[in-house]
Amino acid sequence: MKLELLWFDGCPNHHVADQLLQETLKELGIDEQIELVEVPDLETGVRTKFAGSPSIRINGIDIDPTFEDTGDYTPRCRVYMTSAGFKGVPEKAWIVDALQTANSD
């Protein structure tokens, strides 16, 4: 399983997302390394198809079930539409669902 956390230094939410992802992995008993991918510039953003900071991908798939690639890979903060409104980090349930899907493949 490939776990990626893509982030931009100008956005503080990647620390919270990293902690949330690590805690979720531990709770599910999944022992996988998280690849931290810093996106400092547009060139890296284009190469990684950066959706904003923080972005979590499992096996190359964004965990947000409503994610649509807009083609804008500018380094920036990301905002998620969660069940509790707009947030700077994704819902834990999305991480759980994506991990379970990846484990069943």
N, C-alpha and C positions, 0 to 999 in steps of 0.2 A: 504494500500500500504506500502511495506517495502522498505525503501531507505537506502542504505549502501554506505559509503565512506571508503574504505579500504586503509590504508596508512602505510608507513614506515618512521620513523623519519629521516633517512638519506637522504630523498628525499624532496626537498622544494616544489615540484609542488602540493602537496596535499592542500596547502592553496589556491592556485589559483583554483583548481578543486572544493573545498568546496564553494568558493565565486560564481563560475560559476553555480553550482548546486542550491545554495540558490537564486540567481538572477533569474534563469530559473523558479524555483518553484513559486516565487513571480509574475513573468510576466504571468504565466499560471493560477494564482489564486489557486494554490494547497497548502493547509496548512497541510504539513506533516513534521514530525521530521526526521532528518537525523541521522542515527546511525553511529557514527565515530568508526571505528574498527582499532585500532593500531595493526600492525603486527611486533613485535619486534624480533621474532626469527623463526627458521624453524618449530618448533613444532606448533606454531600458524599459520604459513603459510600453513602447511599441513592441519590443522583442518579447516581453512577457504577457502582453495583452492585459495590462494592468487596469482593473476596474475601480481602483481607489483603495485607500488605506482605512482600515485593514480589509484584506480579502483572504478568505480561506478557501483553498481548493483541495479536494481529495481525488486522487488519480486524474488530475487535470480538470475536474469539474467544480465549478463554483457551488458552494453549499446553499446559497440563497435560491430557494425553489422558484422564485420569480425573476431570476437573473436573465437579462438580455444584454448581449454585447452591443454597445452603442458605437464602438469604434473610436471612442475618445479615451486615450491611454495616458493623458496628462497626469503627472504626480499630483495627487490631491487627497483630501479626506473623503471617505465614503459614508453615506447615510443609508441606513436600512429602514424599510417600512416593516415594522414588527407588529405583533398583536397589541403591543403597548404604545404604538405610535412610532415616530421617527426616533431612531437610536444610532449611536456611533459604532455599535457592535452588533453582530448577528444574534439571532435567538439560539439558545443552547439546543433546543429541539431540532433545529436545522442541522446542527453539527451531529447530533445523535443519529438522525435519519440518514445523513450522508455516510457516516461511518458504517452503519448497519447495511446500507446498500452496497458499499464497497466490500464489506466482509462477506456478503452473500454471492458476490461475482466470482 
